[in-house]
């Protein structure tokens, strides 16, 4: 059964409370990472319908601080599914208290693996991107995976066709 990124979309919205802030009254980075991990986990589970585990945090950008009292929304979606793993793209938004306008504060990319009851990786469904952004993220996911495999010594650079295409 083929699935779409929208099928996995997960949105978590919450307030930033005093116990979650640093001395500058901004949300602790670790607290935001935990919120992103939870949203990504739900998105991965929605896609795979399996138990999922965090395999890696591939990218995190803390572009904007998140002040005390902010309404924070974490949105996560599967960007690409591989054999047993999937990449999840996470966008973090903060809402202006007075205007209600949302602005993007942070972003991240996590990788999750679907596993069985004893922790062995299991196959997951493919994904078909629909929007231009989903297609862009889908294609970029393969380049990131190839780069990761080359850096880990699990793939030869000459075999990383998607990466090579960037430089030709």
Secondary structure, DSSP 8 states (H G I E B T S, - for coil): --B-GGGG-EEEEEE--GGGB-TTSBB-HHHHHHHHHHHHHHHHHHHH-SEEEEEEEEEEEE-S--BTT-EEEEEEEEEEE-SSEEEEEEEEEEE-TTT--EEEEEEEEEEEEEE-TTS-B-----B---SHHHHHHHHHHHHHHHHHHHHTTSS-GGG-HHHHHHH-
